[in-house]
Amino acid sequence: MNNGKIHRATLKDIAERAKVSLTAASMFINGKAAKYHLAEATCKRIQKAIAELNYIPNLHARAIASKRTLLLGMIISSDIGTSFWLNILSGIEAVVAKDDYHLILSVSHDDPVKERASIEFMLNKGIDGLFISTLLGKKDNHDFLRQLQTRLPVVTVNQGVDEVSGVFNDNYLGGELAAECLLKYGHRRIAYIGIMNIPRIIAFKARLARHGIKCAFFPSAAEFMKYYREFSAVFCFSDYVAVELYNLAAIAQLDIPRDFSVIGYDNMDFVRFTRPRLTTIEQSKKEIGISAGEIMMQALQSDSTPRKIVRKIFKPRLIDAESVDYET
């Protein structure tokens, strides 16, 4: 009689059911059957016993034995509900899952206090490594991340931190490409909608200034619409902002690009459904995730100290479509 308690199968139970030694059962469960040349028939018996007993490995015990939890932290700075982050996460997961690692996800919502709290939460969970997208334009926790990488691998994603491994797009170049696109079409009355003091807009502003053009700045598409008649073109912080602008323009019965040209940023999956097709700056997304995952796994498998700093930068490219036309 078990008094209603559920019996959790143990390694010993598996070994007895499969009629093998504890060592053989442990080798199989820990993925070392090939390394130690376990016979195929032995592996089949162990696998059958695992299925029959619904065996679930004790991760805490394995962590103590291997000194690894097989957990990796992932902290992003903004809303996860975008394909931009889903593509990056998909790339990371595709790499780390090959070595049986799992991700713990947290969102800092562009708050340095929440970012630090998320990092400490991950550390308390015993993560083996940390992926992090740091906050746009904020360096509150950069020193902490530099110190942290002496304890475990840290890989920044889509935002660089000096002296820390990372994978990101060259957003300064992206801003220059956006400016060159509008200049090519003869625009001089230009506005920008979105977050200020970030590489893409710093570059955008600088490139226009070299041509004697001063860019106007608006915090939102709604605010820009109050003054749209003053501008022939607008650069949007992201494709999401551009789509919001599309919607407001449609409500006002305006025509893009006849009334004003629009250029977005990211080349999100939904851009192919926009009409007119949105001109945008393409950022690498899944490729960033894959590269971040590869850098992390290399660091976890390396015994060298201090850890090698690896940084990979992807170059964005202009997708010249239909939403930008010549200024009339």
N, C-alpha and C positions, 0 to 999 in steps of 0.2 A: 504494500500500500504506500502511495507516495504523498498522501495528505494534500493532494491538489498541486504539488510542486512539479515544475517542469524540469526534467533531467537534462542538463547540458552535456552533450557528448564531449569527451575529452580525447586527447591524443592517444591515451592508453586504450580507450574504447575502440578507436579506429584500428589500432595495431592488432588488438585481439580479434576483431571482426574479420580483418583481412588476413589474419594468421601471418603477420610479419613482425619484425622487430620495431621497437619504438624509434630507433634510428632511421630505419627505412621509411616509416610513416612520416617522420619529421622532414626528411629529405624531400619527399614527394610534395608535401604541403607547402614547403618553403621554396618550391620551384627549382630544386637542385637534383632532380631525378637524372637528367641527362649528364650533369657534371660528374655524378658518382656512379653512372652506368647501371641504374636500376633496370632490371629486366622488364620488358613490356608487360608480361603476364602479372608481375608484381604490381606494376602501376595500375593495371586494370582492376585488380582486387582492391587496392587502396581507394581508387576512385569510386568503386561500387560501394564500399563501406561508408565513405563520406556521404554519398547520396542517400543511402538507407538510414543513416543516423542523423541526417540533416545537420551535419557538423558545421559549426561556425568558428573560425579561428579566433582565439583570444588575442585581440590586437594589442592589449596592454602588456600581456606576457611576451608577445613577439617584440614589442618595442623595447622592453627591458633587456631581452636577450640580444637584440641586434643594435641597440642604442639608436634606433630610428622608429618614428611613429608612422611613416609613410603618409604624413599629412603636410600639405603645403598651403600657406596662407596666400590669399589674393585680395588685395584692397584696391578698389577703384574709387575715383574721386567724384563721379557723377552718376546719374540715374542709369541703372543697368538695362532699362527698357528700351534700348536702341540696338539696332543690328551692328553698329560700330563695335560695341563691347561684346556682343554675342559672338561676332566673328573672331575677335581676339581670344576670348575664353575658349572657343571651339579649337583654335589652333594650339593653345597651351595644353588643354585637356588631351588632345590627340597625341601629344608627345609624352606627357608624364604618365598617362595611363598604361603605356607600354611597360613601365617599371612598377606598376601597381600603386602608384601614388594617387592621392585624392586631394581635391581642393576644398578649403574652407573659405567662403566668400564673405566680404564685408564691404559696405559703402560708406565713405567718409562725408559725402554730401558737401564737399568743398569747405569743410570745417577742420582747421588744424587740431583742435582739441579732440574731435571725434576720430581724426586720423591717428593720433597718438594712442587713444584709448583702444582703437581697433588693433594696432600693432601689439600692444601689451596683452590684449585678449588672446591674440594668436600665439604669442610666446607662452602664455599660461597653458595653452592647449598642447604645447610641446611640438610645434611645427618644426620640420626639418629645414625649411627654406621659406622665403617670403618674396612674392611678386607684389609690386605696389605701383600704382599710378598716382604720383604725388600731385598736389594741388596746383592749379594754374596760377602762376605769378606769386606763389607763396613758398617760402623756404623754412618755415618754422621748425620742421622736423628733419631737415637735411643732415645736420650734425649728428643727430641720434641715429639716422640710418647709416651714416659712415661708421659710427662706433659699432652698430649692430652687426655689420658684415664681418667683424672679427669673430663673432660667435656662430653665425650661420650664413649661408648664401643669401644675398639680396639681389634681386633683379628688378630694376625699374622698367615700367611699361608705358610707352607713349609720352613720357616726360623724363627728361634727363636730370640726374643728380651728379654733380662733380665727384669724381673718385669712387663711383659706384657703378657696377655693371648695369647695362640697360639696353633696351631696344626701342627706337622711336623714329618717327618721321622727321624730316628736315622741314619743320614748319616755317622757318624763315624763308627758305626757298619757295615754299608754297605761297606765301604772301607776295613774293616777287613775281611769281607766275601769274597770280590774279591781277596784279597791277599791269604787267606787260600785256595781258589779254585786253584789258579795257583801253590801254593806250593805243594798241594796234588798231582798234576800231574807232579811234579818234575822240574818245571821251575825255572831257576836262571838268565837267560838273559832276563830281563823284562823291558818293556817300558810303559809309560803312555802318552796318548794324551788328551789334554784339559786344562781347567782352573786350575790354581795353587792356593795353600793356602786356600783350602776349606776342611771341615771336612773329606770328603771321601778320598781325596788324602793324607791328613796328616796322617790318620789312615793307609792307604795302604802303604805309605812309612815307617811308624814306624814299622808295622808288618814285612815287608821285612827286615828292618834293624836288627831286632832281630834274623834273620836267616843269617845275614852277607851278605845280598844282597842289592846292591845299584841300585835304579831304575833310568832309563833315562827318561827325560821329553821332549815332543814335543808339540808345540802349535797347530799343525794341522795334519790331516792324510796325506796330501801331503808331509809335512816335514818328517814325520816318514818313508814314502816310500823310501826316499833317502838312508835310513840306515837299512832297514828291515832285511837284511842278518845278522846283528849283534844280532838279538833278536829272541827268540823262542816264546815269548808271549807278548801281549799288552793289557793293560786295558784302555778302552775308557770312557771319562767323561759321555757320554750318548749313548743310542742306535742310535741316529742320527749320532753321530761321527762314531760308529761302522759300520753303513750301508754305510757311505761315504768311509770308509776303505775297505769294501767289494767290492765296485764298482772299486776303484783304483786297488785292488788286481786282480780283474777279467780282467781289461784292461792290466795288466802286465802278465796275464796268470799264476797267482799264485794260489795255492790251500790252502784253509783254512779248517782244521787246520794243514795240512801237512807242509806247509812252515812257518807258525806261527799261534799260537792260539790267539783267540780274545775273550774278555769278555766285555760286555756292561753294561749299567746301566739304570734302570727305568722299564724294561719289558713293553714297549709300545705295543699297539695293533698290530702294523705291524710286530712285531718280529716273529709271527707265520708263516709269509710268507718267512722268510729268509732261504736260503739254503747254507751251513748247518744251521740248527736252532741255533740261537745265544744264547750262554750262557750269562746270564745277572743277575743283582740284581733287584729284584722286589720291587718297592716302592708302598705303598698304595696311591691311587689317589682319586677316588670318595669318599672313606672312609674319607679322610682328609677333603674334601669339606663338607660332611655331618656333621662331628664333629665340624668343624668351624662354620657352620650354627647353630648348636644346642647351642654352647657356646654363640654365638651372641644373639640368641633369649632369652636365659636364662638371659643374662645381661640386655636386653631391658625390660624384664618383672619384673626385680628385682628393688626394691627401696632402697636396702642397699648401704650405702656409708662408706668408699671407696669400689669400686667394688672388688669382689672376683677375684683373679688371678687364671685362670684355664689353665693348660697346659697338652696337650695330645700328647704322643710320640708313633708313630707306629714303629715297628721293621721290617726292610727289610728282605728278604730271598733270598737265592741263587736259581736260576733256572738253574740247571746244564744240559745243552743240548749237542749240537754236535760241537760247534766251539772251544772247548778246549780239547786237547788231551795230552798225555804224551810227554815230551820232548825227542827227539831222539838223 
